[in-house]
Amino acid sequence: MKLGFKIWLLIIALVFSLVFIFGLPPKFLDSGVVVTSIGQNSTLFDQGLKQGQTINSVDGKSISNLQEYTAALSGKFITGVETKLILGTSNGEYTYYGNETPDLTVADIPKTNIKLGLDLAGGARALIKAENKSLSQSELSDLVSITQNRLNAFGLTDLKVSPVSDLAGNNYMLIEIAGATPKDLRDLISKQGKFEAKIGNLTVFEGGARDIASVGRDAQSARIEGCSPSSSGYTCTFAFDIVLSGAAAQRSADATANLTSDPSNQGYLSEKLDLFLDDNPVDSLAISEGLKGRVTTQIQISGSGSGNTQDEALIDAKAQMKKLQTILMTGSLPYKLEIVKLDTISPLLGEEFVKYILLAGLVAILSVAIILFVRYKRWKASLALLLTTVSEVVIILGISAFINWNLDLPSIAGILATIGTGVDDLVVLMDETGSKLTLNIKQKLKRAFTIILGAYFTTLVSLLPLMWAGAGLLKGFAITTIIGISVGVFITRPAFGELLKRFRKEE
Amino acid sequence: MEERNWHDKYYKIMLLIPIVIILFSLVYVTINYQQTGDFFKKDISLTGGTSVTLYDKISATQVEKDLSGKLSNLNSREIYDLGTNEQKALIIETTTDWNETQQVLEDYVGYPIVEGQNADVQFTGSVLSESFYSQLLIAILVAFAFMAVVVFIIFRNLVPSGAVIISAFADILMTLVVIDLTGIKMSTAGIVAILMLIGYSVDTDILLTTRVLKRDEDSLNTRILGALKTGLTMTLTSFFAILAALFIVQSFSIVLAQIFTILVIGLFFDMVNTWITNVSLLKWYVEHKEHKVHREAGE
């Protein structure tokens, strides 16, 4: 039987959609784990291991999923013992030496190319604006790039920072971080991060590339010095080396030149080097007499972290050190910022969401099926109607995967809306072609499409305002619905009409 | 002349049903607006505030009793696992901002609350949510206006187009009143549902008007009856599909549950407004026109 152009178009659209969704060769056939983030100061990163690559063997033994990967690495690294690790990927092998687990996170290979939004997959989203100041487009794009740098330096790679504006003309910075919400997220994105080192009242250097040439982050130049019990639990101190720029070093030298010796502290100068973060003191370092008036570029920065137990204090100290290193490297943000919206969703909840949504979709389609069978009692046509609806959903998902759209809750609602209007239109087709009039089937289809196109354009225009309103956070709904109804009107419903035409001829 | 059936006799009187509901709704909304300054109750996504999902077994009533003095407009409920029926989390909603809410809650539970670890947070600043709210209201108005323009272009006829638009408006108005009467607080998602409703409700009205105006076979009543059969199938499939989906999602997604609830209510009123409001107005218009034609032809 000749299929005809309209049905071929639907088949081609379906095939392409499936390829977009599952990849070619299909992703679910791959085995291994995928790198979701990698520390930029990791030696593996220097060798070229990147986010998105697939690891399929550990020390020569092949692994097929996250469970096997975790098992292969567990107990391998013992503190203080240098251990070798070989990770095999399709791009070759990467070798790692170290005494702790490499700074690397992996996940099971996703089975499809469909990307879920943060509200389904888990993650954090923040909408940020400058306090008491409206940012221009160029100021905003500067802020976006500085923030991106800072978050990358902090070790977050699976994230997106973008400028957004809304209908009222407000400009915001939107930060989206996939997966687990990092600790200190609020500090990291909204605190200005103004670091100052002062001798007396004189600022000798600040955070950022102008004054700081480099910040030590490897095991030799950044370390935890020790832990001790304190009044409220434990305190651990950390220290790391930084290299000052020539100008900053000269300023320190000038500042120490006129200082006298401290009579109460033998061997040190009368003023200390005070470190401030966002105007709060972090630490105060005594300066040895030998440094008086000398230009030194190597400086050690120190600080501390505390907690109820020694472990907690250790974790806190490491986090504090990382934060300080990040701020010294990237400098302060140019504005005081304010988080105007913050949403965090645990990844665990996201998995359940998807299960429930699939169930809800299935139940919805089943109830449509029951009503249709009862109403028409024509198995073939009703079945074709259901298949058309399902293929609409498949094509929407295919296009979403193709344009890299993250499916969030509003997008899912949009897909459900499309199923609803889609079924409506198919019912119109069924009834128009089924009418007892003496018109030929072609005329009947034409009549049906007059109604369908009318409904299409009214829905289309009523969705347009949503593309911009509310900083675009509800855009997903408009996007999936527009894709859905357009696919329906131009691909699936014509094909369904064609099928009905053939069924009529057979009868 | 064909015999007048009951619909021919009573369709104008039937218009009283929607008219009474519309009048009641308008009065309700006006009083509501005068008293609260708003058309409906808003949740924290539109007023600004914090919603914390705390993964701990804490009693909602106890929290409300203990903290209502410290957190403004406090509201909380427990979430249970569907399978084990064990409490999974406590959801706390307040118009207090997140920093302060976190302080109060940490003092209360006695451990640090870390978003993304033992809690999930949704915080919206009040300035932002006010701006969201006004933008979304504008979005609804613009969407409605766009829809009206397209309807006019399709039918190029004032009265039938007006009937479609009045039906869509009545649909949204009645839905909003019922939503408010049931005590549901509208969120941004709810406003999305209203937009969805515009699309859904106009579908059947366009079907009806096209069948009645652009066809010349059969009698007026037969055309209306045919449209009714198709239109009810359309609306009932959507209605039951969404009702079934609502049953599943209500336990896990407040967002989707609200969208579906609004759609179910809206689709119910869509049936009323398409098959009473719109049909009666359209029939009146067509009969009036035919009457005029007859008179001019001297019959």
Contacts between the chains, C-beta under 8 A, distances in Angstrom:
chain1	res1	chain2	res2	distance
A	124	B	115	7.3
A	124	B	116	6.1
A	127	B	128	6.9
A	166	B	131	7.1
A	166	B	135	6.2
A	167	B	135	4.8
A	167	B	138	6.8
A	167	B	139	7.7
A	168	B	131	5.4
A	168	B	134	7.5
A	168	B	135	6.0
A	170	B	131	6.6
A	180	B	116	5.7
A	180	B	117	7.7
A	181	B	114	7.9
A	181	B	115	5.4
A	181	B	116	2.2
A	181	B	117	7.2
A	182	B	116	7.5
A	183	B	114	6.1
A	183	B	117	7.5
A	185	B	115	7.1
A	185	B	116	7.5
A	338	B	125	7.3
A	339	B	123	7.3
A	339	B	125	7.5
A	340	B	124	7.2
A	340	B	125	4.0
A	340	B	127	6.9
A	340	B	128	4.1
A	341	B	123	6.5
A	341	B	124	4.8
A	341	B	125	6.5
A	341	B	128	5.7
A	342	B	98	6.5
A	342	B	115	7.6
A	342	B	121	6.1
A	342	B	122	7.4
A	342	B	123	4.5
A	343	B	120	8.0
A	343	B	121	7.0
A	343	B	122	4.7
A	343	B	123	7.5
A	344	B	115	4.3
A	344	B	116	4.6
A	344	B	119	8.0
A	344	B	120	5.1
A	344	B	121	5.1
A	344	B	122	7.7
A	345	B	120	5.5
A	346	B	55	7.7
A	346	B	116	6.5
A	346	B	120	5.6
A	349	B	120	7.2
A	352	B	252	6.5
A	353	B	252	6.6
A	353	B	253	6.7
A	356	B	248	6.1
A	356	B	249	6.3
A	356	B	251	7.8
A	356	B	252	5.0
A	356	B	253	7.2
A	357	B	249	7.5
A	357	B	256	7.8
A	359	B	248	5.4
A	360	B	244	7.8
A	360	B	245	4.2
A	360	B	248	4.1
A	360	B	249	5.2
A	360	B	256	7.6
A	361	B	245	7.3
A	363	B	244	4.5
A	363	B	245	6.2
A	363	B	247	7.5
A	363	B	248	5.7
A	364	B	241	4.0
A	364	B	242	6.9
A	364	B	244	5.6
A	364	B	245	4.4
A	365	B	241	7.3
A	366	B	244	7.5
A	367	B	237	7.8
A	367	B	240	4.6
A	367	B	241	5.2
A	367	B	243	7.7
A	367	B	244	4.5
A	368	B	237	4.9
A	368	B	240	7.5
A	368	B	241	5.0
A	371	B	233	7.3
A	371	B	236	6.1
A	371	B	237	5.0
A	371	B	240	6.1
A	372	B	233	7.9
A	372	B	237	6.9
A	375	B	233	5.5
A	409	B	189	7.6
A	409	B	253	7.0
A	409	B	255	5.3
A	409	B	256	6.7
A	410	B	189	7.3
A	410	B	192	6.4
A	412	B	256	7.3
A	413	B	189	7.3
A	413	B	192	6.5
A	413	B	193	7.9
A	413	B	196	7.6
A	413	B	255	7.8
A	413	B	256	6.4
A	413	B	259	5.3
A	416	B	242	7.7
A	416	B	245	6.7
A	417	B	196	5.1
A	417	B	199	7.2
A	417	B	200	7.9
A	419	B	241	7.1
A	420	B	200	6.7
A	420	B	237	7.9
A	420	B	238	4.4
A	420	B	241	6.5
A	420	B	242	6.9
A	421	B	199	6.3
A	421	B	200	6.9
A	421	B	203	6.5
A	423	B	234	7.4
A	423	B	237	5.1
A	423	B	238	6.8
A	423	B	241	7.3
A	424	B	200	7.9
A	424	B	203	5.2
A	424	B	204	7.8
A	424	B	234	4.2
A	424	B	237	7.4
A	424	B	238	6.6
A	427	B	230	6.1
A	427	B	233	4.9
A	427	B	234	4.9
A	427	B	237	6.8
A	428	B	207	6.2
A	428	B	230	6.2
A	428	B	234	7.1
A	431	B	226	7.4
A	431	B	229	7.0
A	431	B	230	4.1
A	431	B	233	7.5
A	435	B	226	7.2
A	437	B	217	6.0
A	447	B	215	7.8
A	450	B	210	6.1
A	450	B	214	7.0
A	451	B	206	6.0
A	451	B	207	5.2
A	451	B	210	4.9
A	451	B	211	7.9
A	454	B	150	7.7
A	454	B	151	8.0
A	454	B	154	4.7
A	454	B	206	4.5
A	454	B	210	6.7
A	455	B	199	7.7
A	455	B	202	6.7
A	455	B	203	4.6
A	455	B	206	5.2
A	455	B	207	7.6
A	457	B	150	4.9
A	457	B	154	7.6
A	458	B	147	4.8
A	458	B	150	4.8
A	458	B	151	6.3
A	458	B	198	7.6
A	458	B	199	6.7
A	458	B	202	4.7
A	458	B	203	8.0
A	458	B	206	7.0
A	459	B	198	7.8
A	459	B	199	3.7
A	459	B	202	7.5
A	459	B	203	7.8
A	461	B	143	7.3
A	461	B	146	3.7
A	461	B	147	6.3
A	461	B	149	7.4
A	461	B	150	5.5
A	462	B	143	3.8
A	462	B	144	7.2
A	462	B	146	5.8
A	462	B	147	4.8
A	462	B	195	6.2
A	462	B	198	4.6
A	462	B	199	5.8
A	463	B	143	7.1
A	463	B	195	6.8
A	463	B	199	7.6
A	464	B	142	7.8
A	464	B	143	7.4
A	464	B	146	6.7
A	465	B	138	7.1
A	465	B	139	3.8
A	465	B	140	7.9
A	465	B	142	4.3
A	465	B	143	5.3
A	465	B	146	7.7
A	466	B	139	5.7
A	466	B	143	7.6
A	466	B	192	7.2
A	466	B	195	6.3
A	469	B	132	7.8
A	469	B	135	4.2
A	469	B	136	5.5
A	469	B	138	6.9
A	469	B	139	4.0
A	470	B	132	4.6
A	470	B	135	5.5
A	470	B	136	5.9
A	470	B	139	7.8
A	470	B	188	6.4
A	471	B	132	7.5
A	473	B	188	7.5
A	474	B	136	8.0
A	474	B	188	6.3
A	474	B	192	5.7
A	477	B	192	5.3
A	477	B	195	7.8
A	481	B	196	8.0
A	481	B	199	8.0
